[in-house]
Amino acid sequence: GLIVPRMLVVVTAYGVGRRYGLVAEQLPSPADSPTHAGDLLVSLLEREHVGDSARSVWPAVVERATPLARIVAALPSGQPPTAIVVEAGRVRGVISFAELRQLVDEVEPLPIAIAADLMTTRFASLAPDETLYDALGVFQRSGAEALPVIGDDGELLGVLTRGDVALYSKPDPQHVF
């Protein structure tokens, strides 16, 4: 005979407890909790794909025979100083700030230097179907500020920067759930 009264007490306590919480400092939802912010960020980055977030137009895409002066002029201001070297539409190398700095540090930089002389052929890249969470790991391992997004056939599909990933790491709490 006590089952029905106990059920009423539990349902009432659950309803009251949900409205007021157990303690005054309890936050209304996990989205408001700094403890769960990391989980929320990982979830957000795992939902977005590199192909959807990459810039399809990058001003510093150069051919192998491009002279140094034109490479420097093509570098986007306010963006990572990274040039993508292509040949027949396929990515062949990357010229980053490190390669340019090494040339500038030389006593007499060669005025006839071209992209093929400066580029590195061992570079990190991303596939369009990778998640932004995966891309974040590639950025951390490579130390790069901008990475080319390359299709299956080696074609340049775009460029993703650390800043592009950082835009997703500041979620709007109103649009999280």
Salt bridges, closest charged atoms under 4 A:
ASP39 OD2 - HIS36 ND1 3.84
GLU87 OE2 - ARG64 NE 3.92
GLU87 OE1 - ARG92 NE 3.48
ASP105 OD2 - ARG101 NE 3.65
GLU145 OE2 - ARG162 NE 3.44
ASP164 OD1 - ARG55 NH2 2.94
ASP172 OD2 - HIS175 NE2 3.41
